[in-house]
Amino acid sequence: MFVLEIQSFLFILARVTAFIAVVPGFSHKSLPNTSKVALSIILSWAVYMNIAQTPVYEEPLLFMLAAVREVIVGLAMGFTAKLVFSAVEMAGQLIDFQVGYSMGAIYDPNTGTTASYYGRLFYWMSIMVFFMLDLHHTLLLTLMESFGVAVAGQIGLAGLNLEAILYIFSYTFKIAFCIAAPMLIVLLVTDIVMGLLSRTVPEINVFMLGMPLKALVGMVMFLILASSLMGTAGRTLGLTGEYIMKAIEMFR
């Protein structure tokens, strides 16, 4: 009987650990692995003490299949939350491309990817807003509520429906463009003005003048719109819990 009780806890731990390993804010490399493991165990124990009995299996193969399902569920939830953060970072990358900073993209050892300047700035801005608005508490509560929607320990993915993930994935592009739109419009107007100037005064080297001018305009506009951008990022990240629940409904 004790072994069966351990199974119930391990099912919960598999989903929580997979979620913590992927979701932004908790999975960052600067956070010690010991802290991530401790957080996963504490959350798993809290869930275990507050949910109904989960299915248990005497056959090792069935137990492994159920555990794999829980890992997939946790990764899907974490990936959904990561998509929302990626929308904010993507907005910065769109601005980088328009300003011309994408040519100077550098390798980011924290993420293991090539990162642009505004993209990194928007990413850290989203992390700051995430904790300032206590959205990490909302995220953890959503994780705990997911066990009431998709029961831990079940076997199989027969009802899997990828429509929710595809919807969220496509919606991130819309969110990214909406966040970056004000600065993109200003930078586009700057390009038009520089084009008209080159036609009016051909002696001016527009290429040499345009690069630093666009960088200056981009920086000034960011400082002017910083408050608005943070508010938009906060409203966007506030939808993370809703999107995670949409993703978890695939595994009912």
HELIX and SHEET records of a PDB file:
HELIX    1   1 PHE A    2  VAL A   22  1                                  21    
HELIX    2   2 ASN A   33  TYR A   48  1                                  16    
HELIX    3   3 PRO A   60  VAL A   99  1                                  40    
HELIX    4   4 TYR A  101  GLY A  104  5                                   4    
HELIX    5   5 TYR A  117  MET A  132  1                                  16    
HELIX    6   6 LEU A  135  VAL A  149  1                                  15    
HELIX    7   7 GLU A  163  THR A  200  1                                  38    
HELIX    8   8 VAL A  206  LEU A  237  1                                  32    
HELIX    9   9 THR A  240  ILE A  248  1                                   9    
HELIX   10  10 GLU A  249  PHE A  251  5                                   3    
SHEET    1   A 2 ILE A 106  ASP A 108  0                                        
SHEET    2   A 2 THR A 113  ALA A 115 -1                                        
END                                                                             
